[in-house]
Amino acid sequence: MTAIPQIISSPDGDKMVVLALAEYERMRELLCDLQDVIEAQEIKRKIASGEDEAIPASMVDRLLDGPDSKIKIWREYRGLSIDELAEATGCSPAHVAEIESGNYDGSIHIMGALAKALRVDLDDLV
């Protein structure tokens, strides 16, 4: 049963509502649920429009837990060889391999080119 709120006025004349704590908590929970629905709809819209993509859980697990570099994981996910990634970035295959293996830190320019070629944000690679 929904409680009937008590309406009072503040000293400034603002209308205020007094309601039971349980009712307030229920309203907060419903509001949080609504926000989750809105966010889920926005994610679905972005995926449907091509603004974003759904990444399989196995890929996410690999990015979070795997010993491989994020560049290698994304390169393999995109189905690219080191030579193809190098060609797309204007780097040599050896240079890409060194960055991918962690033996060399790429410049921000090269990392940006790698991110663009892999169709990810730069922060997805670092």
All heavy atoms as an XYZ file, in Angstrom:
962
protein
N       0.838     -1.175      0.000
C       0.000      0.000      0.000
C       0.884      1.240      0.000
O       1.850      1.331      0.735
C      -0.891     -0.025      1.233
C      -1.778      1.166      1.339
S      -2.926      0.909      2.723
C      -3.109      2.558      3.226
N       0.570      2.192     -0.849
C       1.331      3.426     -0.938
C       0.857      4.401      0.128
O      -0.340      4.657      0.268
C       1.167      4.057     -2.336
O       1.565      3.119     -3.314
C       1.990      5.309     -2.464
N       1.810      4.944      0.875
C       1.484      5.903      1.927
C       1.094      7.237      1.309
O       1.590      7.604      0.247
C       2.675      6.079      2.858
N       0.224      7.950      1.960
C      -0.177      9.282      1.496
C       0.854     10.265      2.030
O       1.083     10.345      3.247
C      -1.586      9.634      1.987
C      -2.585      8.636      1.404
C      -1.941     11.065      1.596
C      -3.988      8.773      1.949
N       1.508     11.016      1.129
C       2.544     11.945      1.603
C       1.925     13.156      2.295
O       0.802     13.555      2.006
C       3.248     12.365      0.314
C       2.236     12.192     -0.758
C       1.364     11.039     -0.325
N       2.675     13.696      3.194
C       2.277     14.927      3.873
C       3.018     16.060      3.176
O       4.241     16.005      3.008
C       2.656     14.865      5.349
C       2.316     16.122      6.103
C       2.791     16.059      7.548
O       3.420     15.115      7.987
N       2.497     17.123      8.286
N       2.297     17.087      2.765
C       2.914     18.224      2.080
C       3.027     19.374      3.070
O       2.036     19.757      3.724
C       2.085     18.645      0.847
C       2.019     17.458     -0.141
C       2.688     19.884      0.187
C       1.099     17.668     -1.301
N       4.231     19.908      3.172
C       4.483     21.032      4.069
C       5.181     22.127      3.285
O       5.654     21.901      2.168
C       5.335     20.608      5.292
C       6.707     20.077      4.836
C       4.602     19.573      6.125
C       7.671     19.792      5.978
N       5.273     23.295      3.851
C       5.969     24.417      3.220
C       7.211     24.744      4.032
O       7.171     24.759      5.265
C       5.067     25.651      3.153
O       3.976     25.408      2.307
N       8.287     25.016      3.321
C       9.521     25.430      3.988
C       9.388     26.901      4.369
O       8.469     27.586      3.912
C      10.716     25.237      3.045
O      10.687     26.216      2.022
N      10.303     27.411      5.170
C      10.262     28.844      5.513
C      10.339     29.743      4.275
O       9.824     30.866      4.286
C      11.483     29.032      6.416
C      11.695     27.688      7.035
C      11.305     26.705      5.963
N      10.944     29.232      3.195
C      11.041     30.013      1.960
C       9.805     29.852      1.078
O       9.726     30.436      0.003
C      12.275     29.593      1.162
C      13.581     29.909      1.867
O      13.595     30.862      2.678
O      14.577     29.210      1.600
N       8.869     29.032      1.510
C       7.642     28.831      0.743
C       7.688     27.657     -0.213
O       6.715     27.406     -0.921
N       8.820     26.937     -0.273
C       8.915     25.767     -1.136
C       8.034     24.662     -0.590
O       7.967     24.445      0.616
C      10.361     25.252     -1.218
C      11.299     26.213     -1.923
O      10.836     26.966     -2.791
O      12.503     26.191     -1.588
N       7.334     23.972     -1.490
C       6.519     22.833     -1.083
C       7.441     21.635     -0.890
O       8.304     21.354     -1.713
C       5.463     22.497     -2.137
C       4.451     23.589     -2.365
C       3.505     23.663     -1.189
C       2.425     24.693     -1.467
N       1.570     24.903     -0.347
N       7.254     20.899      0.204
C       8.066     19.729      0.520
C       7.138     18.577      0.861
O       6.016     18.788      1.313
C       9.002     20.044      1.688
C       9.946     21.212      1.393
S      10.962     21.655      2.794
C      12.077     20.282      2.826
N       7.638     17.377      0.646
C       6.850     16.184      0.902
C       7.516     15.382      2.010
O       8.720     15.138      1.975
C       6.725     15.316     -0.372
C       5.986     14.028     -0.087
C       6.048     16.102     -1.484
N       6.737     14.952      2.955
C       7.212     14.076      4.019
C       6.571     12.717      3.767
O       5.360     12.619      3.598
C       6.799     14.598      5.410
C       7.255     13.642      6.499
C       7.351     16.002      5.632
N       7.396     11.698      3.706
C       6.864     10.355      3.504
C       7.673      9.358      4.302
O       8.760      9.661      4.771
C       6.816      9.988      2.020
C       8.122     10.129      1.233
C       8.593      8.768      0.807
C       7.858     10.998      0.033
N       7.126      8.187      4.449
C       7.778      7.138      5.230
C       9.113      6.762      4.584
O       9.247      6.765      3.358
C       6.870      5.913      5.322
N      10.092      6.430      5.413
C      11.417      6.052      4.922
C      11.321      4.873      3.960
O      11.988      4.871      2.916
C      12.344      5.716      6.089
C      13.762      5.303      5.717
C      14.467      6.401      4.917
C      14.555      4.942      6.961
N      10.501      3.892      4.266
C      10.359      2.724      3.389
C       9.849      3.145      2.013
O      10.304      2.626      0.984
C       9.422      1.695      4.023
N       8.915      4.082      1.984
C       8.375      4.576      0.699
C       9.458      5.325     -0.076
O       9.598      5.176     -1.283
C       7.168      5.475      0.961
C       6.444      5.904     -0.282
C       5.686      4.785     -0.975
O       5.542      3.678     -0.418
O       5.253      5.013     -2.105
N      10.226      6.146      0.624
C      11.335      6.877     -0.002
C      12.345      5.898     -0.601
O      12.781      6.058     -1.735
C      12.004      7.784      1.035
C      13.312      8.370      0.575
C      13.338      9.447     -0.305
C      14.532      7.834      1.018
C      14.544      9.980     -0.739
C      15.731      8.370      0.591
C      15.736      9.437     -0.295
O      16.924      9.947     -0.726
N      12.728      4.873      0.146
C      13.701      3.887     -0.338
C      13.159      3.133     -1.542
O      13.892      2.848     -2.485
C      14.097      2.939      0.792
C      14.954      3.630      1.839
C      15.225      2.791      3.073
O      14.542      1.750      3.269
O      16.118      3.182      3.852
N      11.848      2.812     -1.536
C      11.241      2.140     -2.673
C      11.299      3.036     -3.906
O      11.612      2.585     -5.010
C       9.794      1.763     -2.358
C       9.144      0.898     -3.438
C       7.742      0.449     -3.038
N       6.724      1.448     -3.251
C       6.227      1.793     -4.445
N       6.672      1.234     -5.537
N       5.285      2.700     -4.540
N      11.036      4.326     -3.739
C      11.096      5.275     -4.859
C      12.516      5.395     -5.393
O      12.727      5.433     -6.607
C      10.567      6.640     -4.411
C       9.064      6.660     -4.196
S       8.452      8.209     -3.469
C       9.015      9.417     -4.637
N      13.499      5.423     -4.506
C      14.902      5.488     -4.942
C      15.287      4.249     -5.742
O      15.974      4.335     -6.759
C      15.844      5.626     -3.739
C      15.968      7.057     -3.252
C      17.061      7.147     -2.213
N      18.299      6.588     -2.700
C      19.431      7.268     -2.869
N      19.470      8.524     -2.591
N      20.507      6.661     -3.300
N      14.843      3.091     -5.271
C      15.136      1.843     -5.970
C      14.509      1.842     -7.368
O      15.148      1.455     -8.352
C      14.628      0.659     -5.157
C      15.012     -0.687     -5.756
C      14.572     -1.845     -4.879
O      14.697     -1.759     -3.644
O      14.100     -2.842     -5.461
N      13.278      2.294     -7.453
C      12.605      2.367     -8.755
C      13.313      3.347     -9.684
O      13.454      3.087    -10.880
C      11.139      2.767     -8.576
C      10.225      1.715     -7.956
C       8.853      2.309     -7.644
C      10.101      0.500     -8.865
N      13.769      4.447     -9.142
C      14.489      5.434     -9.940
C      15.811      4.853    -10.462
O      16.169      5.059    -11.624
C      14.740      6.704     -9.121
C      15.386      7.862     -9.862
C      14.537      8.301    -11.037
C      15.611      9.023     -8.899
N      16.510      4.124     -9.614
C      17.754      3.470    -10.040
C      17.474      2.445    -11.138
O      18.216      2.359    -12.119
C      18.455      2.807     -8.859
S      19.204      3.980     -7.717
N      16.393      1.675    -10.974
C      16.015      0.707    -12.002
C      15.704      1.402    -13.322
O      16.111      0.949    -14.393
C      14.800     -0.115    -11.556
C      15.099     -1.070    -10.419
O      16.293     -1.285    -10.111
O      14.129     -1.598     -9.832
N      14.992      2.516    -13.255
C      14.664      3.274    -14.459
C      15.936      3.786    -15.138
O      16.068      3.718    -16.359
C      13.728      4.438    -14.116
C      13.362      5.356    -15.280
C      12.654      4.589    -16.388
C      12.503      6.514    -14.785
N      16.870      4.276    -14.346
C      18.138      4.760    -14.912
C      18.877      3.622    -15.603
O      19.441      3.808    -16.678
C      19.015      5.380    -13.824
C      20.283      6.022    -14.357
C      20.010      7.177    -15.297
O      19.110      7.973    -15.072
N      20.772      7.275    -16.360
N      18.868      2.418    -15.027
C      19.500      1.259    -15.659
C      18.845      0.947    -16.999
O      19.526      0.641    -17.979
C      19.416      0.031    -14.747
C      20.307      0.140    -13.518
O      21.199      1.009    -13.494
O      20.093     -0.659    -12.576
N      17.522      1.026    -17.060
C      16.795      0.763    -18.306
C      17.168      1.794    -19.366
O      17.433      1.452    -20.519
C      15.266      0.748    -18.059
C      14.497      0.748    -19.367
C      14.881     -0.448    -17.210
N      17.220      3.055    -18.977
C      17.580      4.126    -19.912
C      18.995      3.908    -20.449
O      19.247      4.033    -21.658
C      17.436      5.510    -19.247
C      15.953      5.815    -18.988
C      18.091      6.606    -20.083
C      15.707      7.007    -18.084
N      19.940      3.576    -19.573
C      21.321      3.336    -20.002
C      21.409      2.120    -20.922
O      22.134      2.149    -21.914
C      22.227      3.178    -18.788
C      22.441      4.477    -18.027
C      23.198      4.299    -16.720
O      23.671      3.177    -16.422
O      23.314      5.305    -15.983
N      20.657      1.060    -20.613
C      20.662     -0.136    -21.464
C      20.094      0.187    -22.847
O      20.620     -0.277    -23.867
C      19.870     -1.260    -20.807
N      19.036      0.986    -22.901
C      18.457      1.379    -24.184
C      19.452      2.198    -25.000
O      19.545      2.036    -26.220
C      17.157      2.160    -23.978
C      16.017      1.300    -23.503
C      14.777      2.097    -23.133
O      14.831      3.298    -22.857
N      13.641      1.419    -23.111
N      20.210      3.065    -24.343
C      21.208      3.875    -25.044
C      22.323      2.992    -25.597
O      22.791      3.189    -26.718
C      21.774      4.957    -24.117
C      22.838      5.831    -24.742
C      22.372      6.662    -25.928
O      21.164      6.736    -26.210
O      23.251      7.237    -26.604
N      22.740      2.003    -24.831
C      23.765      1.069    -25.310
C      23.245      0.302    -26.522
O      23.945      0.167    -27.534
C      24.195      0.103    -24.187
C      24.989      0.865    -23.124
C      25.001     -1.068    -24.737
C      25.206      0.097    -21.833
N      22.018     -0.185    -26.447
C      21.422     -0.908    -27.580
C      21.338     -0.011    -28.809
O      21.588     -0.454    -29.927
C      20.029     -1.426    -27.216
C      20.044     -2.598    -26.276
C      18.612     -3.048    -25.961
C      18.579     -4.199    -24.987
N      17.198     -4.616    -24.682
N      20.963      1.265    -28.612
C      20.876      2.208    -29.722
C      22.240      2.405    -30.385
O      22.364      2.376    -31.608
C      20.327      3.559    -29.243
C      20.114      4.564    -30.401
C      20.003      5.995    -29.908
N      21.204      6.506    -29.299
C      22.295      6.903    -29.975
N      22.370      6.801    -31.276
N      23.347      7.385    -29.323
N      23.273      2.564    -29.551
C      24.619      2.765    -30.092
C      25.107      1.540    -30.848
O      25.759      1.665    -31.884
C      25.598      3.127    -28.966
C      25.448      4.540    -28.472
C      26.476      4.867    -27.405
C      26.393      6.314    -26.995
N      27.424      6.653    -26.004
N      24.807      0.356    -30.351
C      25.212     -0.868    -31.044
C      24.466     -0.983    -32.371
O      25.060     -1.271    -33.406
C      24.995     -2.104    -30.152
C      26.007     -2.088    -28.996
C      25.112     -3.399    -30.963
C      25.751     -3.133    -27.924
N      23.164     -0.717    -32.357
C      22.349     -0.809    -33.574
C      22.791      0.206    -34.626
O      22.758     -0.086    -35.832
C      20.878     -0.619    -33.240
N      23.235      1.380    -34.197
C      23.639      2.426    -35.139
C      25.088      2.296    -35.583
O      25.532      3.027    -36.460
C      23.431      3.806    -34.520
O      24.379      4.047    -33.491
N      25.838      1.389    -34.946
C      27.241      1.220    -35.294
C      28.178      2.149    -34.549
O      29.383      2.154    -34.801
N      27.652      2.950    -33.627
C      28.492      3.843    -32.834
C      29.333      3.072    -31.828
O      30.346      3.560    -31.349
C      27.639      4.856    -32.066
C      26.923      5.865    -32.895
C      26.036      6.747    -32.038
O      26.552      7.430    -31.138
O      24.809      6.744    -32.276
N      28.878      1.888    -31.471
C      29.564      1.060    -30.489
C      29.403     -0.389    -30.922
O      28.660     -0.680    -31.854
C      28.965      1.273    -29.093
C      29.967      1.057    -27.975
O      31.031      0.443    -28.222
O      29.686      1.488    -26.845
N      30.112     -1.277    -30.279
C      29.995     -2.687    -30.628
C      29.933     -3.534    -29.369
O      30.418     -3.140    -28.321
C      31.152     -3.136    -31.512
C      32.499     -3.129    -30.821
C      33.642     -3.564    -31.726
O      33.564     -4.636    -32.335
O      34.617     -2.797    -31.806
N      29.315     -4.666    -29.509
C      29.256     -5.624    -28.409
C      30.514     -6.486    -28.479
O      30.856     -7.008    -29.533
C      28.009     -6.492    -28.523
N      31.199     -6.599    -27.383
C      32.424     -7.387    -27.314
C      32.104     -8.669    -26.546
O      31.540     -8.614    -25.458
C      33.543     -6.604    -26.573
C      33.789     -5.247    -27.230
C      34.826     -7.419    -26.513
C      34.287     -5.298    -28.647
N      32.477     -9.820    -27.107
C      32.203    -11.082    -26.404
C      32.897    -11.127    -25.036
O      33.980    -10.570    -24.855
C      32.784    -12.155    -27.324
C      32.994    -11.499    -28.641
C      33.147    -10.035    -28.383
N      32.270    -11.821    -24.107
C      32.823    -11.935    -22.749
C      34.214    -12.545    -22.768
O      35.085    -12.147    -21.985
C      31.886    -12.758    -21.873
N      34.448    -13.490    -23.663
C      35.775    -14.111    -23.732
C      36.845    -13.085    -24.097
O      37.977    -13.150    -23.609
C      35.769    -15.265    -24.734
O      35.431    -14.787    -26.030
N      36.483    -12.137    -24.935
C      37.414    -11.065    -25.320
C      37.677    -10.156    -24.118
O      38.824     -9.788    -23.849
C      36.802    -10.282    -26.485
C      37.553     -9.052    -26.869
S      39.081     -9.428    -27.690
C      39.537     -7.795    -28.223
N      36.638     -9.813    -23.403
C      36.788     -8.968    -22.219
C      37.659     -9.667    -21.182
O      38.569     -9.064    -20.612
C      35.410     -8.598    -21.629
C      35.564     -7.836    -20.321
C      34.601     -7.783    -22.630
N      37.399    -10.960    -20.960
C      38.216    -11.729    -20.010
C      39.676    -11.710    -20.424
O      40.568    -11.549    -19.586
C      37.727    -13.174    -19.915
C      36.376    -13.299    -19.241
O      35.964    -12.341    -18.544
O      35.724    -14.348    -19.415
N      39.921    -11.878    -21.692
C      41.297    -11.886    -22.190
C      41.960    -10.525    -21.988
O      43.136    -10.454    -21.605
C      41.275    -12.255    -23.675
C      42.565    -12.770    -24.173
C      42.451    -13.356    -25.555
N      43.796    -13.393    -26.099
C      44.105    -13.262    -27.355
N      43.162    -13.108    -28.250
N      45.365    -13.285    -27.738
N      41.226     -9.456    -22.230
C      41.770     -8.115    -22.023
C      42.086     -7.862    -20.551
O      43.070     -7.208    -20.218
C      40.791     -7.048    -22.526
C      40.703     -6.889    -24.034
C      39.464     -6.096    -24.415
C      41.960     -6.241    -24.597
N      41.244     -8.379    -19.673
C      41.425     -8.135    -18.239
C      42.460     -9.046    -17.599
O      43.192     -8.637    -16.702
C      40.093     -8.296    -17.510
C      39.017     -7.272    -17.847
C      37.712     -7.638    -17.165
C      39.458     -5.874    -17.468
N      42.515    -10.306    -18.049
C      43.312    -11.295    -17.340
C      44.498    -11.857    -18.117
O      45.363    -12.481    -17.523
C      42.421    -12.484    -16.922
C      41.270    -12.045    -16.045
O      41.451    -11.100    -15.259
O      40.183    -12.647    -16.152
N      44.479    -11.674    -19.409
C      45.471    -12.354    -20.229
C      46.864    -11.777    -20.126
O      47.045    -10.597    -19.833
N      47.860    -12.617    -20.386
C      49.242    -12.141    -20.365
C      49.611    -11.364    -21.630
O      50.603    -10.661    -21.646
C      50.050    -13.438    -20.261
C      49.176    -14.467    -20.910
C      47.764    -14.052    -20.602
N      48.786    -11.502    -22.684
C      49.082    -10.824    -23.944
C      48.785     -9.336    -23.846
O      47.935     -8.903    -23.074
C      48.253    -11.422    -25.085
C      48.663    -12.851    -25.403
O      49.855    -13.174    -25.256
O      47.787    -13.636    -25.800
N      49.472     -8.561    -24.681
C      49.233     -7.120    -24.707
C      47.861     -6.837    -25.292
O      47.323     -7.617    -26.085
C      50.306     -6.409    -25.524
O      50.078     -6.596    -26.910
N      47.310     -5.703    -24.918
C      46.009     -5.311    -25.436
C      46.062     -5.103    -26.942
O      45.093     -5.400    -27.649
C      45.519     -4.059    -24.717
C      45.191     -4.325    -23.260
C      44.753     -3.079    -22.533
C      44.459     -3.417    -21.082
N      44.047     -2.252    -20.318
N      47.185     -4.621    -27.443
C      47.321     -4.433    -28.891
C      47.214     -5.776    -29.602
O      46.494     -5.912    -30.593
C      48.651     -3.728    -29.236
C      48.653     -2.310    -28.657
C      48.889     -3.712    -30.746
C      49.993     -1.623    -28.705
N      47.900     -6.781    -29.096
C      47.841     -8.108    -29.710
C      46.429     -8.680    -29.639
O      45.927     -9.247    -30.618
C      48.817     -9.057    -29.010
C      48.789    -10.461    -29.599
C      49.790    -11.376    -28.919
C      49.755    -12.765    -29.563
N      50.738    -13.655    -28.965
N      45.790     -8.533    -28.495
C      44.439     -9.072    -28.325
C      43.486     -8.411    -29.323
O      42.713     -9.086    -30.003
C      43.963     -8.891    -26.875
C      44.826     -9.755    -25.930
C      42.495     -9.241    -26.732
C      44.646     -9.433    -24.460
N      43.531     -7.080    -29.422
C      42.656     -6.380    -30.368
C      43.017     -6.725    -31.813
O      42.128     -6.887    -32.653
C      42.704     -4.873    -30.149
C      41.847     -4.413    -29.017
C      42.258     -3.950    -27.805
C      40.415     -4.389    -28.980
N      41.166     -3.634    -27.012
C      40.026     -3.899    -27.716
C      39.418     -4.744    -29.889
C      38.695     -3.735    -27.343
C      38.088     -4.579    -29.517
C      37.741     -4.091    -28.262
N      44.306     -6.818    -32.106
C      44.732     -7.157    -33.476
C      44.171     -8.518    -33.876
O      43.606     -8.671    -34.963
C      46.263     -7.162    -33.566
C      46.785     -7.572    -34.947
C      48.290     -7.579    -35.002
N      48.933     -8.495    -34.076
C      48.988     -9.821    -34.232
N      48.422    -10.409    -35.268
N      49.620    -10.570    -33.338
N      44.305     -9.498    -32.994
C      43.789    -10.831    -33.292
C      42.266    -10.821    -33.382
O      41.691    -11.474    -34.251
C      44.278    -11.831    -32.246
C      45.769    -12.101    -32.352
C      46.304    -13.004    -31.254
O      45.576    -13.284    -30.271
O      47.476    -13.424    -31.374
N      41.615    -10.067    -32.516
C      40.153     -9.977    -32.552
C      39.683     -9.383    -33.878
O      38.671     -9.812    -34.434
C      39.658     -9.140    -31.372
C      38.159     -8.974    -31.338
C      37.333    -10.049    -31.004
C      37.563     -7.755    -31.640
C      35.953     -9.904    -30.967
C      36.187     -7.603    -31.597
C      35.390     -8.676    -31.268
O      34.026     -8.525    -31.235
N      40.424     -8.407    -34.382
C      40.069     -7.768    -35.662
C      40.509     -8.611    -36.864
O      40.228     -8.269    -37.998
C      40.691     -6.381    -35.761
C      40.223     -5.396    -34.709
C      38.784     -5.006    -34.901
N      38.426     -3.931    -33.982
C      37.243     -3.829    -33.418
N      36.301     -4.704    -33.667
N      36.988     -2.843    -32.595
N      41.228     -9.700    -36.595
C      41.646    -10.585    -37.679
C      42.779    -10.029    -38.522
O      42.878    -10.344    -39.709
N      43.642     -9.245    -37.899
C      44.762     -8.628    -38.625
C      46.073     -9.318    -38.285
O      46.295     -9.721    -37.146
C      44.884     -7.147    -38.256
C      43.706     -6.238    -38.595
C      43.913     -4.861    -37.976
C      43.526     -6.131    -40.106
N      46.929     -9.402    -39.270
C      48.299     -9.847    -39.019
C      49.111     -8.631    -38.580
O      48.663     -7.486    -38.723
C      48.906    -10.437    -40.297
O      49.070     -9.407    -41.267
N      50.294     -8.875    -38.077
C      51.169     -7.750    -37.713
C      51.477     -6.927    -38.956
O      51.480     -5.690    -38.910
C      52.456     -8.246    -37.025
C      52.127     -8.706    -35.603
C      53.514     -7.148    -36.980
C      53.300     -9.174    -34.785
N      51.697     -7.583    -40.087
C      51.982     -6.856    -41.336
C      50.811     -5.951    -41.730
O      51.020     -4.802    -42.139
C      52.289     -7.836    -42.470
C      53.626     -8.538    -42.295
O      54.460     -8.065    -41.492
O      53.839     -9.564    -42.968
N      49.586     -6.457    -41.607
C      48.410     -5.652    -41.966
C      48.240     -4.474    -41.022
O      47.915     -3.360    -41.454
C      47.149     -6.521    -41.955
C      47.120     -7.546    -43.078
C      46.048     -8.600    -42.895
O      45.751     -8.980    -41.732
O      45.504     -9.051    -43.920
N      48.467     -4.693    -39.736
C      48.365     -3.598    -38.775
C      49.456     -2.568    -39.037
O      49.197     -1.364    -38.997
C      48.449     -4.128    -37.343
C      48.306     -3.090    -36.230
C      47.005     -2.301    -36.349
C      48.403     -3.768    -34.866
N      50.645     -3.036    -39.325
C      51.749     -2.123    -39.629
C      51.428     -1.277    -40.859
O      51.637     -0.058    -40.852
C      53.037     -2.920    -39.850
N      50.894     -1.900    -41.881
C      50.550     -1.169    -43.105
C      49.483     -0.112    -42.819
O      49.564      1.007    -43.313
C      50.047     -2.137    -44.174
C      49.746     -1.457    -45.496
C      49.309     -2.436    -46.577
O      49.749     -3.593    -46.546
O      48.517     -2.014    -47.434
N      48.517     -0.453    -41.992
C      47.445      0.481    -41.662
C      47.925      1.666    -40.837
O      47.306      2.729    -40.849
C      46.327     -0.246    -40.915
N      49.035      1.499    -40.122
C      49.541      2.573    -39.261
C      50.718      3.323    -39.862
O      51.118      4.357    -39.340
C      49.986      2.006    -37.897
O      51.025      1.065    -38.103
C      48.828      1.362    -37.169
N      51.304      2.785    -40.918
C      52.473      3.415    -41.513
C      53.762      3.079    -40.789
O      54.792      3.700    -41.021
N      53.717      2.094    -39.899
C      54.901      1.648    -39.169
C      55.450      0.384    -39.825
O      54.748     -0.274    -40.591
C      54.555      1.316    -37.723
S      53.979      2.706    -36.753
N      56.647      0.036    -39.466
C      57.194     -1.224    -39.952
C      56.611     -2.366    -39.119
O      56.272     -2.180    -37.944
C      58.718     -1.232    -39.834
O      59.101     -1.322    -38.476
N      56.511     -3.551    -39.694
C      56.042     -4.697    -38.915
C      56.906     -4.952    -37.679
O      56.382     -5.303    -36.617
C      56.113     -5.856    -39.904
C      55.963     -5.210    -41.246
C      56.670     -3.889    -41.115
N      58.207     -4.757    -37.805
C      59.101     -4.972    -36.666
C      58.788     -3.992    -35.539
O      58.794     -4.363    -34.360
C      60.553     -4.831    -37.099
N      58.492     -2.747    -35.904
C      58.164     -1.728    -34.904
C      56.856     -2.089    -34.192
O      56.775     -1.994    -32.954
C      58.062     -0.362    -35.583
C      58.043      0.788    -34.640
N      59.170      1.453    -34.256
C      57.019      1.385    -33.991
C      58.845      2.412    -33.407
N      57.542      2.387    -33.243
N      55.853     -2.499    -34.948
C      54.577     -2.898    -34.346
C      54.786     -4.103    -33.434
O      54.251     -4.155    -32.322
C      53.515     -3.193    -35.429
C      52.272     -3.833    -34.820
C      53.145     -1.921    -36.177
N      55.586     -5.059    -33.875
C      55.852     -6.255    -33.068
C      56.550     -5.882    -31.758
O      56.238     -6.454    -30.709
C      56.691     -7.257    -33.858
N      57.467     -4.937    -31.799
C      58.163     -4.492    -30.582
C      57.202     -3.809    -29.607
O      57.267     -4.044    -28.403
C      59.308     -3.532    -30.943
C      60.504     -4.212    -31.570
C      61.250     -5.094    -30.578
O      61.621     -4.618    -29.489
O      61.456     -6.277    -30.904
N      56.300     -2.986    -30.146
C      55.315     -2.321    -29.289
C      54.356     -3.356    -28.710
O      54.062     -3.357    -27.521
C      54.548     -1.236    -30.077
C      55.496     -0.113    -30.485
C      53.385     -0.689    -29.253
C      54.900      0.871    -31.478
N      53.889     -4.258    -29.579
C      52.941     -5.290    -29.151
C      53.528     -6.194    -28.074
O      52.837     -6.601    -27.146
C      52.521     -6.112    -30.375
C      51.445     -7.111    -30.100
C      51.002     -7.839    -31.346
O      50.223     -7.270    -32.129
O      51.439     -9.001    -31.524
N      54.799     -6.493    -28.188
C      55.437     -7.389    -27.217
C      55.793     -6.684    -25.909
O      56.153     -7.329    -24.931
C      56.701     -7.997    -27.823
O      57.696     -6.988    -27.977
N      55.686     -5.356    -25.901
C      56.022     -4.602    -24.700
C      57.492     -4.258    -24.598
O      57.933     -3.694    -23.609
N      58.275     -4.579    -25.629
C      59.705     -4.265    -25.615
C      59.984     -2.809    -25.963
O      61.103     -2.338    -25.796
C      60.455     -5.167    -26.599
C      60.435     -6.611    -26.158
O      60.362     -6.908    -24.973
N      60.473     -7.522    -27.116
N      58.971     -2.124    -26.477
C      59.136     -0.730    -26.877
C      57.836      0.001    -26.591
O      56.758     -0.496    -26.897
C      59.475     -0.654    -28.376
C      59.646      0.737    -28.902
C      60.828      1.432    -28.694
C      58.622      1.361    -29.605
C      60.984      2.723    -29.181
C      58.767      2.655    -30.085
C      59.948      3.327    -29.873
O      60.110      4.600    -30.339
N      57.937      1.177    -25.972
C      56.752      2.013    -25.748
C      56.552      2.888    -26.977
O      57.442      3.655    -27.348
C      56.942      2.909    -24.518
C      56.965      2.115    -23.225
O      56.296      1.060    -23.173
O      57.640      2.550    -22.279
N      55.391      2.777    -27.578
C      55.110      3.599    -28.756
C      54.819      5.033    -28.366
O      54.306      5.300    -27.277
N      55.128      5.945    -29.265
C      54.803      7.350    -29.036
C      53.290      7.513    -29.053
O      52.555      6.637    -29.521
C      55.431      8.223    -30.134
O      54.775      7.974    -31.376
N      52.840      8.633    -28.571
C      51.401      8.894    -28.562
C      50.865      8.899    -29.987
O      49.750      8.438    -30.239
C      51.071     10.203    -27.811
C      49.558     10.330    -27.545
C      51.559     11.408    -28.564
C      49.039      9.407    -26.507
N      51.660      9.368    -30.931
C      51.247      9.388    -32.342
C      51.064      7.961    -32.865
O      50.047      7.646    -33.489
C      52.289     10.141    -33.184
C      52.012     10.085    -34.643
N      51.030     10.841    -35.237
C      52.568      9.340    -35.633
C      50.998     10.562    -36.531
N      51.921      9.661    -36.793
N      52.021      7.099    -32.577
C      51.935      5.707    -33.048
C      50.805      4.971    -32.332
O      50.041      4.230    -32.958
C      53.276      4.982    -32.858
C      54.326      5.572    -33.811
C      53.132      3.483    -33.082
C      55.733      5.090    -33.575
N      50.677      5.192    -31.034
C      49.597      4.534    -30.297
C      48.233      4.990    -30.815
O      47.298      4.193    -30.923
C      49.725      4.800    -28.800
C      50.965      4.170    -28.171
S      51.036      2.368    -28.349
C      49.730      1.884    -27.239
N      48.131      6.260    -31.163
C      46.889      6.771    -31.753
C      46.599      6.122    -33.091
O      45.450      5.786    -33.394
N      47.644      5.933    -33.907
C      47.471      5.276    -35.198
C      47.059      3.812    -35.016
O      46.216      3.292    -35.758
C      48.766      5.374    -36.009
N      47.642      3.146    -34.027
C      47.262      1.759    -33.734
C      45.805      1.692    -33.297
O      45.043      0.827    -33.754
C      48.169      1.172    -32.653
C      49.599      0.858    -33.068
C      50.467      0.594    -31.836
C      49.642     -0.325    -34.018
N      45.409      2.604    -32.412
C      44.019      2.626    -31.940
C      43.062      2.848    -33.104
O      42.031      2.160    -33.216
C      43.847      3.711    -30.880
N      43.397      3.771    -33.981
C      42.536      4.049    -35.139
C      42.427      2.824    -36.035
O      41.341      2.455    -36.473
C      43.073      5.243    -35.919
C      42.203      5.646    -37.074
C      42.734      6.882    -37.772
C      41.849      7.240    -38.953
N      42.347      8.411    -39.670
N      43.550      2.191    -36.310
C      43.554      1.004    -37.173
C      42.784     -0.152    -36.546
O      42.158     -0.954    -37.258
C      44.995      0.578    -37.475
N      42.806     -0.233    -35.216
C      42.106     -1.308    -34.513
C      40.664     -0.939    -34.174
O      39.932     -1.747    -33.610
C      42.875     -1.674    -33.231
C      44.236     -2.308    -33.471
C      45.029     -2.383    -32.175
C      44.100     -3.690    -34.100
N      40.279      0.305    -34.509
C      38.927      0.816    -34.264
C      38.553      0.755    -32.784
O      37.486      0.279    -32.402
C      37.895      0.082    -35.135
C      38.149      0.221    -36.618
C      37.077     -0.385    -37.506
N      36.550     -1.675    -37.130
C      37.076     -2.862    -37.480
N      38.174     -2.916    -38.197
N      36.488     -3.982    -37.112
N      39.476      1.250    -31.957
C      39.248      1.354    -30.522
C      39.705      2.726    -30.052
O      40.407      3.435    -30.778
C      40.010      0.251    -29.727
C      39.532     -1.134    -30.118
C      41.510      0.368    -29.902
N      39.338      3.081    -28.848
C      39.849      4.306    -28.245
C      41.281      4.066    -27.779
O      41.643      2.942    -27.427
C      38.996      4.721    -27.045
C      37.600      5.146    -27.440
O      37.423      5.677    -28.561
O      36.676      4.979    -26.625
N      42.059      5.113    -27.738
C      43.447      5.011    -27.306
C      43.535      4.386    -25.916
O      44.402      3.537    -25.668
C      44.110      6.390    -27.315
C      45.569      6.455    -26.892
C      46.441      5.561    -27.769
C      46.066      7.885    -26.939
N      42.635      4.756    -25.022
C      42.694      4.198    -23.665
C      42.379      2.701    -23.616
O      42.646      2.050    -22.620
C      41.832      4.985    -22.683
C      40.353      4.965    -23.026
O      39.991      4.528    -24.120
O      39.560      5.400    -22.174
N      41.854      2.132    -24.698
C      41.651      0.689    -24.755
C      42.952     -0.072    -24.965
O      43.001     -1.289    -24.801
C      40.687      0.312    -25.886
C      39.260      0.752    -25.607
O      38.868      0.746    -24.428
O      38.545      1.096    -26.568
N      44.004      0.653    -25.330
C      45.298     -0.001    -25.611
C      46.299      0.173    -24.492
O      47.331     -0.504    -24.489
C      45.903      0.552    -26.911
C      45.087      0.355    -28.180
C      45.839      0.921    -29.379
C      44.748     -1.116    -28.396
N      46.049      1.065    -23.570
C      47.030      1.322    -22.500
C      46.550      0.808    -21.164
O      45.424      0.521    -20.957
C      47.406      2.810    -22.411
C      48.140      3.227    -23.659
C      46.187      3.675    -22.199
